[in-house]
């Protein structure tokens, strides 16, 4: 993966594991929204939320996996009346997400491990900004599909620099080929516009 020029992104994309990730994001929580939206042109939360809003009607429940400060949840709440829950590793990020008022519940969770949720718990799942360098790997997609009911949808963004090298494209294709989910689409879209960084917006239909 080519290291980005932005120092904040370079640090985030080189995390060594969940312990370091929690520390970095706790420290970043207060300025994260301004740093990413205003400075980096972070459009992935809005684009992913718009896509999920096209697929799911109320009443329905959505899990925002790796919700951070709630950027994607806030965008989704602007467009729908869906019930939104969030999970994230960082206590600091969860505190900011709680301030948004758009989540029914927020829980601390490590996406590199199995989620403490029953199968088919949600109608849909949204994951933005987490499937990237230094974060969780493609195996997290297995859990995302597991916690969504058959007929539901998983909408994720995958940062383009790790699309091939991180095994995401291959893993999504594996889920499709194994019959667990149908890969409806995987399109390269803007991600951090001011940094010239793109990502893949992917939709899985759970079987």
Secondary structure in CASP SS format (residue, H / E / C, confidence):
PFRMAT SS
TARGET T0000
AUTHOR 0000-0000-0000
METHOD secondary structure of the structure
MODEL  1
X C 1.00
X C 1.00
X C 1.00
X C 1.00
X C 1.00
X C 1.00
X H 1.00
X H 1.00
X H 1.00
X H 1.00
X H 1.00
X H 1.00
X C 1.00
X C 1.00
X C 1.00
X C 1.00
X C 1.00
X H 1.00
X H 1.00
X H 1.00
X H 1.00
X H 1.00
X H 1.00
X H 1.00
X H 1.00
X H 1.00
X H 1.00
X H 1.00
X C 1.00
X C 1.00
X C 1.00
X H 1.00
X H 1.00
X H 1.00
X H 1.00
X H 1.00
X H 1.00
X H 1.00
X H 1.00
X C 1.00
X C 1.00
X E 1.00
X C 1.00
X H 1.00
X H 1.00
X H 1.00
X H 1.00
X H 1.00
X H 1.00
X H 1.00
X H 1.00
X H 1.00
X H 1.00
X H 1.00
X H 1.00
X C 1.00
X C 1.00
X C 1.00
X C 1.00
X C 1.00
X E 1.00
X E 1.00
X E 1.00
X E 1.00
X E 1.00
X C 1.00
X C 1.00
X C 1.00
X C 1.00
X C 1.00
X H 1.00
X H 1.00
X H 1.00
X H 1.00
X H 1.00
X H 1.00
X H 1.00
X H 1.00
X H 1.00
X C 1.00
X C 1.00
X C 1.00
X E 1.00
X E 1.00
X E 1.00
X E 1.00
X E 1.00
X E 1.00
X C 1.00
X C 1.00
X H 1.00
X H 1.00
X H 1.00
X H 1.00
X H 1.00
X H 1.00
X H 1.00
X H 1.00
X H 1.00
X H 1.00
X C 1.00
X C 1.00
X C 1.00
X C 1.00
X E 1.00
X E 1.00
X E 1.00
X E 1.00
X C 1.00
X C 1.00
X C 1.00
X C 1.00
X C 1.00
X C 1.00
X C 1.00
X C 1.00
X C 1.00
X C 1.00
X C 1.00
X C 1.00
X C 1.00
X E 1.00
X E 1.00
X E 1.00
X E 1.00
X E 1.00
X E 1.00
X E 1.00
X E 1.00
X E 1.00
X E 1.00
X C 1.00
X C 1.00
X C 1.00
X C 1.00
X C 1.00
X C 1.00
X C 1.00
X C 1.00
X H 1.00
X H 1.00
X H 1.00
X H 1.00
X H 1.00
X H 1.00
X H 1.00
X C 1.00
X E 1.00
X E 1.00
X E 1.00
X E 1.00
X E 1.00
X E 1.00
X E 1.00
X E 1.00
X E 1.00
X E 1.00
X E 1.00
X E 1.00
X H 1.00
X H 1.00
X H 1.00
X C 1.00
X C 1.00
X C 1.00
X C 1.00
X C 1.00
X H 1.00
X H 1.00
X H 1.00
X H 1.00
X H 1.00
X H 1.00
X H 1.00
X H 1.00
X H 1.00
X H 1.00
X C 1.00
X C 1.00
X C 1.00
X E 1.00
X E 1.00
X E 1.00
X E 1.00
X E 1.00
X E 1.00
X E 1.00
X E 1.00
X E 1.00
X E 1.00
X E 1.00
X E 1.00
X H 1.00
X H 1.00
X H 1.00
X C 1.00
X E 1.00
X E 1.00
X E 1.00
X E 1.00
X E 1.00
X E 1.00
X E 1.00
X E 1.00
X E 1.00
X E 1.00
X C 1.00
END
